[in-house]
Amino acid sequence: MKKVVIIEDNESLLISFKEIVNSSDNFNVIGAFLNCEDALEFCKHKNPDIILIDIKLPGINGVEGVKRFYYQNPKAKSVVISVYEDSDYIFEALSAGAIGYLTKNIKPEELINALEQVKNGGSPMSGNIARKVISYFQIPKREELTDRENEVVKLLAKGKSYATIAEELNLSVNTIKTHTRNIYEKLHISKKEELIEKFNRM
């Protein structure tokens, strides 16, 4: 039976997660904590197999917690379970050593399935989280855009309007709109906020 430690500052959620995990024949919660500090102290004398950890915690946050657990118990597998789905949180947690990232609206059977994946050497992720990770590695290189599209995308990323871009490039507004549609299609995005985020990573 795999030993699980849970860290969640919402007490009702902590109790709920504990009950779900303990309902399985393959997992047993050996510690449930409202903060990282107490969990780290506890784990000095225990050897958990899996650590379920929230991101936003009082004191030591989840990302820093993942790093410390990895240093303290390198064989333990940390899985983040959070309401936050921002790309920054996801990649900070994974870079820190987390092997999975789940959202808190996960169903009980999905949580148990995620733990089974960890037990079998997998890296569980909620569907929307997995899509963001995949999208990150599918960002086209800037070379896939034409020279004109590169000019347009740089100006769009600065927040300039179609009219302003048209004036700067001595083109019609309709032409700029056509370039923008092509850019969005090539970059697999649908709004300017996504363009700015992708442009900053290209």
Protein Blocks (a to p, Z undefined) as FASTA:
>chain_A
ZZdddddfblklmmmmmmmmmmpmkbccfbdcfbfklmmmmmmmgccfbdcddfbdghja
fklmmmmmmmmmmmbccddddfbfcfklmmmmmmnopabdcdfkbcfklmmmmmmmmmno
pacddfklmmmmmmmmmpccfklpcfklmmmmmmmmnopafklmmmmnopafklmmmmmm
mmmmmnopabfklmmmmmmmZZ
